[in-house]
Amino acid sequence: MRALLATAVPLLLLLSGCGGDADAPKADRMPTSPTPGQPSAGDPDGVAPRDTPRPGEPGTTGPSPGQPPKPELPAADVDAMRAAVRHLAVRVGPRHATSPAFREAASWFGAEMRRLGYTVTEETFRVPAGDSWGVPVTAGRSLNVIADPPGFDPSQPHLVVGAHLDTVAVSPGAEDNASGVAVVRELARLAADHGTRLPVRFVAFGAEEPRGPGDDLHHFGSQHRVGRMAPAERAAVRGMISLDRVGVRAPYVPVCDGGTGDGRVVRALVDAAGGIPTNTCEDRASDHWSYEKADVPAARLGSIPYAGYHAEGDRPEVVDDLQLRRVATVAWRWIR
């Protein structure tokens, strides 16, 4: 059996933005960002909050008067998430989808999941040549790393939790998307230790980053994954969440979908947040969109604009421990 991770950090149930929280990171670790929720110039991955929620869907939410707190659960280990961010952004560094560095990152993720007791498989796919945020990149092969609990049957009801592992060519990718991968890894540990309401398939997607404009040159890994799913598997997925850019400090956790479904996963995540403030929005710029287009209920956690977006400045310093804990807590409550 695998070894346990370090002792978990106690869960902080947040009732506000917690600007004066003693557990908040020091000010020198907070990035300078545009106003939360407003896309910065040149940031097509920024999200636009909905002015009017869809029927039955909440907008920005926080604790309601008299609302009972969510029951306490085993807490996410922020130190472990921080270590994963450093490993990917510093030791591995930039890792565009067809690079040797991406293969190194995929090997690391697979090894971590095997150590946690999961059955790990890889599926490879072709990626075309293109432009990776101003850098020409050649065609090649990338891969998805899939981690399933023992005895997993994809034709039976289950959840999918994923994050893209690649970066654009110039970026170390601490926020985009080592932060999401770090939370996925931690959720897998919690699930293995404490169980979940349904079996959970964890996926590290390859080649999410664009190599040109439009859907056809974006989200290659999740498009390939969805294309491989038999009808019975698609029907069995009760919900999918993509963790993408989840570490930049904000007064809330973004909870978004592409706006074409019934919003059930968004509503479930908002409900799971309890006292953690959330903000709902419409967003099609991550791997959840591949699932939503295939009529699989899906949502995205994350996407706050920040100065280092798709640049060399996307280093561990832009990732905030408190925001990592918030996102991990929302996702953990949802799968638990």
HELIX and SHEET records of a PDB file:
HELIX    1   1 ALA A   27  ARG A   29  5                                   3    
HELIX    2   2 VAL A   78  ARG A   86  1                                   9    
HELIX    3   3 HIS A   87  VAL A   92  3                                   6    
HELIX    4   4 PRO A  100  ARG A  115  1                                  16    
HELIX    5   5 ALA A  174  ALA A  178  3                                   5    
HELIX    6   6 SER A  179  HIS A  194  1                                  16    
HELIX    7   7 ASP A  215  LEU A  217  5                                   3    
HELIX    8   8 PHE A  220  ARG A  228  1                                   9    
HELIX    9   9 PRO A  231  ALA A  236  1                                   6    
HELIX   10  10 ARG A  264  ALA A  273  1                                  10    
HELIX   11  11 HIS A  288  LYS A  293  1                                   6    
HELIX   12  12 PRO A  316  VAL A  318  5                                   3    
HELIX   13  13 ASP A  321  ILE A  335  1                                  15    
SHEET    1   A 9 ALA A  48  PRO A  49  0                                        
SHEET    2   A 9 THR A 278  GLU A 282 -1                                        
SHEET    3   A 9 VAL A 253  ASP A 257  1                                        
SHEET    4   A 9 ALA A 298  LEU A 301 -1                                        
SHEET    5   A 9 VAL A 237  LEU A 243  1                                        
SHEET    6   A 9 HIS A 158  HIS A 164  1                                        
SHEET    7   A 9 VAL A 200  PHE A 205  1                                        
SHEET    8   A 9 GLY A 140  ASP A 148 -1                                        
SHEET    9   A 9 THR A 119  VAL A 127 -1                                        
SHEET    1   B 2 GLY A 130  SER A 132  0                                        
SHEET    2   B 2 VAL A 135  VAL A 137 -1                                        
END                                                                             
